[in-house]
């Protein structure tokens, strides 16, 4: 199924015209501070230590580098290489519709990156209509990253730190007017401020489904590239094509992750449910 989906996506791309996904991002680049990572700012963030067993029960498999995390780690390597080659640092993760597992993939990716101790990563929950990261983490309610983007609070007061190099800005409750918040000047300024203070190597945004609202299309102006999550036997080729076409008009589409399929991998002795494919510049 995954191979047929990938082939169909490739044919849809070849059939349409428009802006190539490899065009440079129009977002202004902000260089990290000359003194590198601000250790004090990271240490000031509220630390949490999720229970690995409970995470695994929610299909969060990447924190400990087990065999099940291999597909996530492979995706991590491809993403890092492609972003580094293009000078990108902001990645949005989205899906055509709800239920594709984008938040699960985003959190798995962030935790996989966190195992690279020299790399600092921020995960920002930008699905303001249906926040889920705190539930996935079994973290206490309270953080509201939307207040930071609205300019009424500091990131340090609403961010959680896992280890020394992963910070998560999540939401405890939905936001009434998310598209207006994302499009505001204050949101853009808040993201630049976060990037300046914490100097992350990579910022990941868990965004709303593209075909549900205009939230993610609004956010596209703030990111360098986007990764689309599709669900096997649920997401249609037409949905992926529309989603990719809309996003490609606004930012760089890195590729499509085929989620929710399982197949045996006898040479490694385990099964897994993520497939990274249909990338614009590779595969």
RODO-2510 file (C-alpha; in nm, 4 decimals, decimal comma):
residues 283
     n   res          X          Y          Z
     1     x     0,0000     0,0000     0,0000
     2     x     0,2788     0,2406     0,0936
     3     x     0,4571     0,1875    -0,2372
     4     x     0,1358     0,2460    -0,4361
     5     x     0,0690     0,5620    -0,2378
     6     x     0,4209     0,6899    -0,2994
     7     x     0,3981     0,6176    -0,6742
     8     x     0,0627     0,7944    -0,6967
     9     x     0,2002     1,1002    -0,5188
    10     x     0,4926     1,1135    -0,7606
    11     x     0,2575     1,0964    -1,0598
    12     x     0,0380     1,3718    -0,9179
    13     x     0,3411     1,5948    -0,8730
    14     x     0,4630     1,5309    -1,2244
    15     x     0,1219     1,6123    -1,3676
    16     x     0,0838     1,9545    -1,2155
    17     x     0,2748     2,2758    -1,2561
    18     x     0,3602     2,5420    -1,0022
    19     x     0,6371     2,6512    -0,7792
    20     x     0,9062     2,3910    -0,7268
    21     x     0,9348     2,2798    -0,3681
    22     x     1,3065     2,3431    -0,3757
    23     x     1,2712     2,7196    -0,4082
    24     x     1,4295     2,9151    -0,1244
    25     x     1,2080     3,0078     0,1668
    26     x     1,0911     3,3666     0,1718
    27     x     1,1095     3,3787     0,5509
    28     x     1,3860     3,5982     0,6805
    29     x     1,6660     3,3967     0,8357
    30     x     1,7764     3,4793     1,1883
    31     x     2,1327     3,3868     1,2715
    32     x     2,1935     3,2338     1,6155
    33     x     2,3799     3,4459     1,8675
    34     x     2,7558     3,4427     1,8403
    35     x     2,7867     3,2909     2,1861
    36     x     2,5895     2,9810     2,0808
    37     x     2,3364     2,8106     2,3047
    38     x     2,2346     3,0111     2,6105
    39     x     2,2715     2,7406     2,8730
    40     x     2,1108     2,9465     3,1470
    41     x     1,7951     3,0030     2,9432
    42     x     1,7572     2,6303     2,8782
    43     x     1,8200     2,5353     3,2407
    44     x     1,5526     2,7821     3,3544
    45     x     1,2801     2,5898     3,1693
    46     x     1,0537     2,3603     3,3742
    47     x     1,1933     2,0042     3,3575
    48     x     0,9735     1,6981     3,3136
    49     x     1,0611     1,3292     3,2994
    50     x     0,7856     1,1301     3,1243
    51     x     0,7373     0,7637     3,2086
    52     x     0,8851     0,5694     2,9159
    53     x     0,6456     0,2796     2,9620
    54     x     0,3420     0,5049     2,9405
    55     x     0,4884     0,6813     2,6361
    56     x     0,5361     0,3497     2,4592
    57     x     0,1707     0,2673     2,5208
    58     x     0,0874     0,5803     2,3190
    59     x     0,3225     0,4802     2,0329
    60     x     0,5948     0,7208     2,1446
    61     x     0,8846     0,4838     2,0810
    62     x     1,1888     0,7036     2,0178
    63     x     1,3160     0,8246     2,3592
    64     x     1,5347     0,5226     2,4379
    65     x     1,6697     0,4314     2,0953
    66     x     1,5077     0,0868     2,0920
    67     x     1,4628    -0,1196     1,7751
    68     x     1,1145     0,0259     1,7310
    69     x     1,2614     0,3744     1,6966
    70     x     1,4674     0,2815     1,3874
    71     x     1,2167     0,4216     1,1312
    72     x     1,1932     0,7464     1,3289
    73     x     1,5704     0,7700     1,3514
    74     x     1,6000     0,7149     0,9762
    75     x     1,3461     0,9901     0,9158
    76     x     1,5393     1,2125     1,1583
    77     x     1,8632     1,1643     0,9662
    78     x     1,7039     1,2416     0,6292
    79     x     1,5311     1,5498     0,7651
    80     x     1,8451     1,6857     0,9334
    81     x     2,0558     1,6283     0,6227
    82     x     1,8061     1,7964     0,3917
    83     x     1,7483     2,0917     0,6239
    84     x     2,1195     2,1427     0,6787
    85     x     2,1866     2,1305     0,3042
    86     x     1,9277     2,4040     0,2446
    87     x     2,0009     2,6169     0,5474
    88     x     1,6558     2,5508     0,6952
    89     x     1,5792     2,5498     1,0681
    90     x     1,1980     2,5633     1,0969
    91     x     0,9946     2,2538     1,0100
    92     x     0,6145     2,2236     1,0207
    93     x     0,4523     1,8811     1,0496
    94     x     0,0960     1,8570     0,9257
    95     x    -0,1553     1,6262     0,7584
    96     x    -0,4408     1,6605     0,5111
    97     x    -0,7052     1,5644     0,7684
    98     x    -0,7374     1,4689     1,1337
    99     x    -0,6381     1,1275     1,2657
   100     x    -0,3214     1,0755     1,0596
   101     x    -0,0923     1,0721     1,3640
   102     x     0,0968     1,3951     1,2961
   103     x     0,1362     1,4852     1,6656
   104     x     0,2664     1,1365     1,7432
   105     x     0,5185     1,1644     1,4590
   106     x     0,6199     1,5167     1,5655
   107     x     0,6829     1,4107     1,9262
   108     x     0,8682     1,0958     1,8189
   109     x     1,0884     1,3026     1,5903
   110     x     1,1625     1,5577     1,8629
   111     x     1,2544     1,2855     2,1135
   112     x     1,4727     1,1142     1,8560
   113     x     1,6555     1,4425     1,7954
   114     x     1,6960     1,4852     2,1721
   115     x     1,9163     1,1749     2,1823
   116     x     2,1723     1,3736     1,9827
   117     x     2,3127     1,5607     2,2804
   118     x     2,4881     1,8302     2,0786
   119     x     2,1626     1,9273     1,9044
   120     x     1,9045     2,1576     2,0650
   121     x     1,5436     2,1228     1,9477
   122     x     1,2221     2,3131     2,0123
   123     x     0,8814     2,1510     1,9561
   124     x     0,6016     2,4074     1,9311
   125     x     0,2381     2,2959     1,9407
   126     x     0,0693     2,5040     1,6706
   127     x    -0,2456     2,2924     1,6434
   128     x    -0,4384     2,5380     1,8560
   129     x    -0,7805     2,3889     1,7815
   130     x    -0,7020     2,0427     1,9172
   131     x    -0,3877     2,0416     2,1344
   132     x    -0,2644     1,6956     2,2341
   133     x     0,1043     1,7067     2,3291
   134     x     0,0483     1,7414     2,7049
   135     x    -0,1821     1,4397     2,6949
   136     x     0,0722     1,2362     2,5011
   137     x     0,3398     1,3287     2,7549
   138     x     0,1151     1,2813     3,0604
   139     x     0,2351     1,6280     3,1591
   140     x     0,0484     1,8541     3,4019
   141     x    -0,1878     2,1049     3,2463
   142     x    -0,0942     2,4694     3,2654
   143     x     0,1402     2,5621     2,9791
   144     x    -0,0203     2,7715     2,7059
   145     x     0,2224     2,8548     2,4256
   146     x    -0,0499     3,0558     2,2506
   147     x    -0,0050     3,3245     2,5189
   148     x     0,3619     3,3487     2,4241
   149     x     0,2751     3,3971     2,0568
   150     x     0,0174     3,6573     2,1565
   151     x     0,2924     3,8528     2,3294
   152     x     0,1404     3,8292     2,6776
   153     x     0,3854     3,5788     2,8274
   154     x     0,7443     3,4584     2,8006
   155     x     0,8438     3,1221     2,6543
   156     x     1,0243     3,0333     2,9771
   157     x     0,6934     3,0451     3,1653
   158     x     0,5106     2,8081     2,9299
   159     x     0,7752     2,5652     2,8063
   160     x     0,8762     2,2227     2,9346
   161     x     1,2289     2,0814     2,9143
   162     x     1,3103     1,7146     2,8566
   163     x     1,6727     1,6519     2,9378
   164     x     1,9049     1,9356     2,8532
   165     x     1,8337     1,9869     2,4842
   166     x     1,4618     1,9487     2,4048
   167     x     1,2050     2,2160     2,4909
   168     x     0,8322     2,1769     2,4253
   169     x     0,5838     2,4623     2,4053
   170     x     0,2378     2,3085     2,4383
   171     x    -0,1188     2,4160     2,5089
   172     x    -0,3566     2,3141     2,7850
   173     x    -0,6677     2,4373     2,6053
   174     x    -0,7816     2,5301     2,2532
   175     x    -0,7546     2,8829     2,1140
   176     x    -1,0656     3,0561     1,9830
   177     x    -0,9096     3,2382     1,6856
   178     x    -0,5913     3,0472     1,5944
   179     x    -0,5523     3,1709     1,2351
   180     x    -0,5674     3,5332     1,3461
   181     x    -0,3107     3,4606     1,6176
   182     x    -0,0723     3,2911     1,3743
   183     x    -0,1023     3,5748     1,1215
   184     x    -0,0357     3,8454     1,3793
   185     x     0,2813     4,0521     1,3935
   186     x     0,3195     3,9585     1,7598
   187     x     0,3403     3,5880     1,6743
   188     x     0,6182     3,6493     1,4224
   189     x     0,8060     3,8632     1,6738
   190     x     0,7612     3,6032     1,9481
   191     x     0,9068     3,3284     1,7291
   192     x     1,2056     3,5453     1,6410
   193     x     1,2580     3,6221     2,0095
   194     x     1,2432     3,2531     2,1039
   195     x     1,4904     3,1700     1,8295
   196     x     1,7276     3,4450     1,9415
   197     x     1,7247     3,3508     2,3101
   198     x     1,7371     2,9708     2,2784
   199     x     1,9268     2,9401     1,9468
   200     x     1,7805     2,5985     1,8577
   201     x     1,9318     2,3905     1,5818
   202     x     1,5809     2,2906     1,4772
   203     x     1,2286     2,4166     1,5496
   204     x     0,9435     2,1718     1,4877
   205     x     0,5831     2,2933     1,4654
   206     x     0,2995     2,0450     1,5195
   207     x     0,0309     2,2130     1,3092
   208     x    -0,3383     2,1701     1,2328
   209     x    -0,4613     1,9535     0,9412
   210     x    -0,4486     2,1534     0,6186
   211     x    -0,7958     2,0651     0,4912
   212     x    -0,9676     2,1480     0,8200
   213     x    -0,8800     2,5184     0,8500
   214     x    -0,6432     2,7870     0,7191
   215     x    -0,4232     2,7719     1,0317
   216     x    -0,1363     2,5785     0,8734
   217     x    -0,1442     2,7805     0,5523
   218     x    -0,1057     3,0883     0,7737
   219     x     0,1849     2,9320     0,9608
   220     x     0,3623     2,8420     0,6364
   221     x     0,4950     3,1991     0,6150
   222     x     0,6869     3,1393     0,9390
   223     x     0,8588     2,8108     0,8482
   224     x     1,1221     2,6955     0,6013
   225     x     0,9649     2,3629     0,5067
   226     x     0,6800     2,1253     0,5830
   227     x     0,6401     1,7495     0,6174
   228     x     0,3013     1,5916     0,5386
   229     x     0,1731     1,2914     0,7362
   230     x    -0,0652     1,0602     0,5500
   231     x    -0,2545     0,7628     0,6942
   232     x    -0,2487     0,4399     0,4961
   233     x    -0,5939     0,3349     0,3708
   234     x    -0,7442     0,6538     0,5166
   235     x    -0,5851     0,9504     0,3386
   236     x    -0,6714     0,9707    -0,0312
   237     x    -0,4325     1,0633    -0,3099
   238     x    -0,6520     1,3613    -0,3899
   239     x    -0,6263     1,4872    -0,0310
   240     x    -0,2477     1,4596    -0,0385
   241     x    -0,2312     1,6321    -0,3756
   242     x    -0,4482     1,9250    -0,2637
   243     x    -0,2594     1,9542     0,0642
   244     x     0,0800     1,9480    -0,1061
   245     x    -0,0248     2,1934    -0,3769
   246     x    -0,1560     2,4459    -0,1239
   247     x     0,1559     2,4235     0,0891
   248     x     0,3969     2,4315    -0,2054
   249     x     0,2611     2,7751    -0,2963
   250     x     0,3755     2,9039     0,0425
   251     x     0,6805     2,7083     0,1550
   252     x     0,9010     2,4099     0,0729
   253     x     0,7360     2,0682     0,0871
   254     x     0,9996     1,8280     0,2180
   255     x     0,8047     1,5079     0,1650
   256     x     0,5295     1,2743     0,2807
   257     x     0,5403     1,0296     0,5713
   258     x     0,3150     0,7279     0,5267
   259     x     0,1849     0,6431     0,8730
   260     x    -0,0326     0,3704     1,0253
   261     x     0,0942     0,0725     0,8321
   262     x     0,2687    -0,2338     0,9677
   263     x     0,4881    -0,4808     0,7910
   264     x     0,7437    -0,7310     0,9003
   265     x     1,1122    -0,6575     0,8714
   266     x     1,2611    -1,0058     0,9264
   267     x     1,6188    -0,8930     0,8746
   268     x     1,5856    -0,6806     1,1881
   269     x     1,3247    -0,8859     1,3670
   270     x     1,0637    -0,6227     1,4311
   271     x     0,7689    -0,4487     1,2733
   272     x     0,7070    -0,0796     1,2454
   273     x     0,4470     0,1693     1,1341
   274     x     0,6192     0,4665     0,9760
   275     x     0,7450     0,5110     0,6225
   276     x     0,9337     0,8154     0,4997
   277     x     0,8985     0,8696     0,1285
   278     x     0,7994     1,0895    -0,1637
   279     x     1,0534     1,3521    -0,0670
   280     x     1,1010     1,6367    -0,3111
   281     x     1,4780     1,6066    -0,3449
   282     x     1,5419     1,2455    -0,2482
   283     x     1,3945     0,8946    -0,2574
***
